[in-house]
Amino acid sequence: MRALALVIVALSGAGCAREAVPATAPLPVYPPGSVHAWATPPPGAAPLTTQPHYAALAAPPLAGVVAPAALPPAPVSRPDVPRLSSTEIPSGEACLAELARTSVKYHRLDAKRGITTPVEVTGKIGGISFGSALVADCRFVLALERVAPVMAELGVSSVRFSGAYSYRMSRVGRLSLHAYGLALDVHEVRFGATWHSVERDFARGLADGCASTSPAMNQLACRLKATQLFKELLTPDYDSDHGNHLHLAIAPTDVPKWHVVPKKRPPAPPAKLELPPPAPDDGEPTVEPEDPPPPEKAEPRTVKGRPPAKAKSTKPAKHPSRSRRPRPLAS
């Protein structure tokens, strides 16, 4: 038995020695296309730790080839219009004196809430007809008279508007410039012999409204804005509320820039009424008030044929004392 164990140990050692790989054995070479071919570096290749970065392996630029430059921004037309300023327009009597030197037919109005110098225009302003009578501040009428030549260059002869003076609030909780008589909402404009509507003929989203290829309504809005006369010039591109008109307004001078209407406070509670002190006694007898009579007891309701029920006693029930209890008989 011992000899058999020695034979088995000897055979095991021989097998392990046969499968051992010497340290100087060459690396295995796999045929091309094998799943292990990637592990075999090509002959003469440098180790991976010494190879250059992938960015350095980029192909050099070709000679004579120039990379395309960024496209220049689209040119924007600059209309040749005068620069105007509403702050140079006087107010009050000076405004009326300057308006009287023009060809504008107007008459002065009585005091209007919010307007510094109210007037009503009944004729053309700078040769342009505004249809119905126009009630506004004198400064705004002078502003339209100064910008009328810019409008006439595009062939504007008539304007239809919906609102000028209107004492109302804006969406942000302050007085609108219409409340000062310094704004106008234009809906239709006549260019030559053709009427153009803001809602129908104004092209939205144009990059260059002053271009000669733009619609006439866009050119008008762009040229008026270029004069820098109007503090507010809102078009359908601004929001949906101005989708059918051009809002023109100049800045106020004689009123706060943004006049905020104070909120109404709740009324104060009424003051408590204090009674005057009693008059001093002058010797007259004092009559004491009589005590009120006691309330009447309600009679119990009775059912026909039945006597009234007796009231329950509120006294506690009496229990027989121990002395009166019968004693049990002795057996």
Secondary structure, DSSP 4 states (H G I P E B T S, - for coil): -HHHHHHHHHHHHHHHHHHPPPTTPPPP-PPTTSTTGGGSPPTTPPPGGGSPPGGGGSPPPPTT--PPPPPPPPP----------GGGS--HHHHHHHHHTSS--EEE-S--TT-SSEEEE-S-BTTBB-SS-EEEEHHHHHHHHHHHHHHHTTTEEEEEEEES----B-TTSSB-GGGGT-EEEEEEEEETTEEEEHHHHPPTT-S-TTSTTS-HHHHHHHHHHHTT--SEEE-TTT-GGGTT-EEEE---SSS-TT-PPPPPPPPPPPPPPPPPPPPPP-SPPP-PPPPPPPPPPPPPP--TTSPPPPPPP-SPPP---GGGSPPPPP-
